[in-house]
Amino acid sequence: MSRNEEGFLLVRAGNRRVGLQLSQVIEVTQLGTVHPVPSVEPALRGVVALQGRMVPVVNLGALLEGSACPERTEALAVVVMLDDRRMCLEIEEAEILVRQSALPVPPGETLRWAIGVARHEEGLVPLIDLSALGSRLMEAAST
């Protein structure tokens, strides 16, 4: 799939299923040894060596819920590109690719961080605005 095509990778993060825009996804990978680092962002697990660079690892479920990382580290991560910087999003499972445009968030629904929704056999899945999440994380890192 070319980077210009529309589509989303559906992942399980915490207690929810969310979609990540494919144009920002680099790869799904096994997470190596995570080295803890001090941070004001409770969802930041630490950093991991990835292709010769230290890349931040954020527990996506904790970030979406506004909570601290669970004690147990997940073995799977989605590497995404946010404003020319790589970041690993720790997830429980990468499920399927959805090759469709985002649908608008239904009236009356408040889905934090969502840029839209995608249809899935189990209902509508929020599609996460990774740029907004990345901005929040960069702000936290600078304080």
Phi, psi and chi 1 to 4 in degrees:
 res  aa     phi    psi   chi1   chi2   chi3   chi4
   1 MET       -  129.7  171.1  176.7  -93.4      -
   2 SER   -74.6  158.9   78.2      -      -      -
   3 ARG   -64.7  -20.4  -72.7 -105.9 -166.9 -131.9
   4 ASN   -84.8  -15.3  -65.5  -29.5      -      -
   5 GLU   -73.3  150.5  -71.5 -176.1   59.8      -
   6 GLU   -83.6  144.8  -58.7 -134.8   14.7      -
   7 GLY   166.9  166.5      -      -      -      -
   8 PHE  -140.7  148.0  -60.2   87.8      -      -
   9 LEU   -98.4  119.4  173.9   65.1      -      -
  10 LEU   -86.6  129.9  -64.1 -172.2      -      -
  11 VAL  -129.7  159.0  -58.6      -      -      -
  12 ARG  -105.5  122.4 -158.3  166.0   43.8   77.0
  13 ALA  -133.6  114.6      -      -      -      -
  14 GLY    66.3 -131.1      -      -      -      -
  15 ASN   -94.8   14.4  -63.5  -22.9      -      -
  16 ARG  -135.7  162.6   62.0 -179.5   77.0 -171.1
  17 ARG  -108.3  131.0  177.5  179.2  -76.0  118.0
  18 VAL  -137.1  163.2  -62.9      -      -      -
  19 GLY  -110.6  141.6      -      -      -      -
  20 LEU  -116.4  131.3  -53.8  175.3      -      -
  21 GLN   -63.7  125.0 -161.4  164.9    3.4      -
  22 LEU   -60.7  -28.7  -79.5  178.4      -      -
  23 SER   -63.5  -17.5   62.3      -      -      -
  24 GLN  -107.1   -7.5  -67.1  175.8  -68.6      -
  25 VAL   -85.6  128.5  171.8      -      -      -
  26 ILE   -94.9  -49.0  -63.2  171.2      -      -
  27 GLU  -166.3  162.9   67.4  178.7  -34.2      -
  28 VAL  -107.4  130.5  176.9      -      -      -
  29 THR  -143.0  160.9 -173.2      -      -      -
  30 GLN   -74.3  135.9  -67.2  -66.7  -44.8      -
  31 LEU   -84.2  125.9 -163.2   54.8      -      -
  32 GLY   -81.1 -156.2      -      -      -      -
  33 THR   -67.9  123.9  -58.0      -      -      -
  34 VAL   -96.9  128.4  178.4      -      -      -
  35 HIS  -100.2  118.1  -54.1  -79.1      -      -
  36 PRO   -62.3  145.2  -13.4   23.4      -      -
  37 VAL  -136.5  150.4  -65.6      -      -      -
  38 PRO   -68.9  141.4   18.0  -23.7      -      -
  39 SER  -161.1  150.4  173.8      -      -      -
  40 VAL   -83.1  -12.9  -64.3      -      -      -
  41 GLU   -87.4  111.2  173.2   54.5   59.1      -
  42 PRO   -66.1  -19.1   19.7  -26.4      -      -
  43 ALA   -84.9   -7.7      -      -      -      -
  44 LEU   -77.9  114.1 -179.7   68.8      -      -
  45 ARG   -76.5  -38.7  170.3   97.3   45.6 -151.4
  46 GLY   155.8 -147.0      -      -      -      -
  47 VAL  -130.0  155.7  -65.3      -      -      -
  48 VAL  -135.2  146.4   66.0      -      -      -
  49 ALA   -78.1  123.9      -      -      -      -
  50 LEU  -139.2  112.5 -172.5   66.7      -      -
  51 GLN    51.6   45.7  -61.6  173.1  -13.1      -
  52 GLY    81.2    4.9      -      -      -      -
  53 ARG  -125.0  150.6  -63.3 -178.6 -176.5  161.8
  54 MET   -88.1  124.7  -64.2  -52.2  -79.5      -
  55 VAL  -121.9  134.7  177.5      -      -      -
  56 PRO   -65.2  144.8    6.3   -6.9      -      -
  57 VAL  -117.1  120.3  176.3      -      -      -
  58 VAL  -117.4  131.3  174.3      -      -      -
  59 ASN   -77.3  110.3 -177.1  -77.7      -      -
  60 LEU   -63.0  -41.2 -176.8   56.7      -      -
  61 GLY   -60.0  -45.4      -      -      -      -
  62 ALA   -65.3  -40.1      -      -      -      -
  63 LEU   -62.3  -45.0 -177.4   65.3      -      -
  64 LEU   -67.4  -30.4  -65.9  172.4      -      -
  65 GLU   -91.7   -7.4  -67.7  176.4   18.0      -
  66 GLY    69.7   34.5      -      -      -      -
  67 SER  -123.1  177.8   63.1      -      -      -
  68 ALA   -79.8  160.2      -      -      -      -
  69 CYS   -60.0  141.6  -67.8      -      -      -
  70 PRO   -66.0  157.9   17.9  -23.9      -      -
  71 GLU   -60.9  -41.9  -76.6 -171.4   36.2      -
  72 ARG   -77.0  129.1 -174.8  174.7  140.8 -124.7
  73 THR   -84.6  132.7  -57.1      -      -      -
  74 GLU   -78.5  151.9  -63.2  -60.1  -28.7      -
  75 ALA   -88.2   -8.7      -      -      -      -
  76 LEU  -115.0  142.8 -162.0   58.1      -      -
  77 ALA  -143.3  151.3      -      -      -      -
  78 VAL  -105.6  123.7  178.1      -      -      -
  79 VAL   -89.4  123.9 -178.5      -      -      -
  80 VAL  -123.1  157.8  -64.1      -      -      -
  81 MET  -107.4  120.2 -175.9   66.0   76.4      -
  82 LEU  -125.0  112.8  -57.0  174.7      -      -
  83 ASP    49.7   52.7  -62.2  -33.2      -      -
  84 ASP    64.4   17.6  -62.1  -33.8      -      -
  85 ARG  -125.7  139.1  -64.8 -176.8   71.2 -175.7
  86 ARG   -85.4  146.9  -69.3  175.3 -170.7 -120.8
  87 MET  -145.9  142.7 -179.2  175.1  -65.6      -
  88 CYS   -99.5  127.5  -74.2      -      -      -
  89 LEU  -104.0  111.3  -60.1  175.4      -      -
  90 GLU   -71.6  126.4 -177.6 -177.8   17.5      -
  91 ILE  -133.8  166.7   60.6  170.5      -      -
  92 GLU   -86.0  -37.1  -78.5   76.5   21.4      -
  93 GLU  -160.2  138.4 -176.0  177.2   11.9      -
  94 ALA   -96.8  122.4      -      -      -      -
  95 GLU   -98.6  -71.3  -65.4 -178.1  -20.4      -
  96 ILE  -147.0  163.1   59.3  171.5      -      -
  97 LEU   -93.7  135.6  -67.2  176.6      -      -
  98 VAL  -113.2  117.4  175.2      -      -      -
  99 ARG  -101.7   79.3  -62.2  176.0 -167.2  -95.1
 100 GLN  -155.2  163.1   62.1 -178.7 -105.9      -
 101 SER   -76.3  155.7  -61.4      -      -      -
 102 ALA   -66.3  139.1      -      -      -      -
 103 LEU   -94.4  153.2  -58.8  170.2      -      -
 104 PRO   -65.5  151.1   10.1  -12.4      -      -
 105 VAL   -64.7  129.3  174.3      -      -      -
 106 PRO   -57.7  144.5  -21.5   31.0      -      -
 107 PRO   -55.8  139.0  -19.8   28.3      -      -
 108 GLY    86.4  -10.7      -      -      -      -
 109 GLU   -91.4  138.9  -69.5  -73.4  -32.9      -
 110 THR  -117.7  107.5  -56.5      -      -      -
 111 LEU  -117.5  100.8  -59.4  173.0      -      -
 112 ARG   -57.0  133.3 -170.1  172.9  178.6 -154.2
 113 TRP    72.9    4.2  -53.8  111.2      -      -
 114 ALA   -86.8  138.1      -      -      -      -
 115 ILE  -101.0   -5.4   56.7  171.1      -      -
 116 GLY   167.5 -166.7      -      -      -      -
 117 VAL  -136.6  161.1  -64.3      -      -      -
 118 ALA  -125.9  148.6      -      -      -      -
 119 ARG   -79.2  138.2  -69.2 -166.8 -160.6  -68.7
 120 HIS  -140.1  156.9 -175.4  -89.9      -      -
 121 GLU   -56.4  -25.2   61.3 -170.3   29.6      -
 122 GLU   -96.4    6.1  -64.5  178.0   13.6      -
 123 GLY   126.6 -164.0      -      -      -      -
 124 LEU   -82.8  138.8  -63.7  176.8      -      -
 125 VAL  -115.7  127.6  175.7      -      -      -
 126 PRO   -67.2  139.3   14.0  -17.9      -      -
 127 LEU  -103.5  120.0  -56.5  171.5      -      -
 128 ILE   -81.0  137.1  -58.7  -57.7      -      -
 129 ASP   -83.9   91.6 -176.8  -13.2      -      -
 130 LEU   -64.6  -30.6  -70.8  173.3      -      -
 131 SER   -64.5  -42.5  -64.2      -      -      -
 132 ALA   -65.7  -42.1      -      -      -      -
 133 LEU   -62.7  -42.5  -79.0  178.6      -      -
 134 GLY   -62.0  -40.1      -      -      -      -
 135 SER   -62.3  -42.1  -64.9      -      -      -
 136 ARG   -61.9  -43.5  175.5 -179.8  161.1 -148.5
 137 LEU   -66.8  -39.0  -69.2  170.6      -      -
 138 MET   -66.3  -37.1  -63.1  -51.1  158.3      -
 139 GLU   -62.2  -44.6  -74.5  175.3   20.4      -
 140 ALA   -63.4  -38.4      -      -      -      -
 141 ALA   -67.9  -28.2      -      -      -      -
 142 SER   -86.9   -6.2   66.6      -      -      -
 143 THR   -96.7      -   57.7      -      -      -
